[in-house]
Amino acid sequence: MENNHAEEKLAALGLVLPPAPAPLGVYKPFLIDGKYLYLSGHGPVQHDKSLIIGRIGDALDMEQGKLAARQVGLTMLSTIKTHVGSLDKVKRVIKVLGMVNCTPDFERHPYIINGCSELFAAIWGEENGVGVRSAVGFGSLPDNIPVEIEALFELY
């Protein structure tokens, strides 16, 4: 099933993408291998290039955490548009790994990562925008960001 309306869906949602982040370490933000696009772990970059920071269950509540995961998804979309050229070149989401910076008693990791997964479903549709997924809790993440997400996509 061809999926070439992702750019239209993004525009219809009225979403504005933050700037694509530059690597802050020794890694590539993305890698294309044949028909697969790998995205390194992304954080929640805001429009002014700053990061959302804070631990879920402490500085941030669940809803703020879910919004942070959505912002990570928007950041990932920005990386795709910047380096691949168009969201329409993505055929489907294959896998998402969501890492949640949270207090030890927090147990709703999948709810947080739904912020990104729901965004991808809205952009590429339920069939192509939802892949396999893991959502796990961590004691800390770089720069105290609340969420880091990496993903694998199939390209046309």
Disulfide bonds with the S-S distance in Angstrom:
none
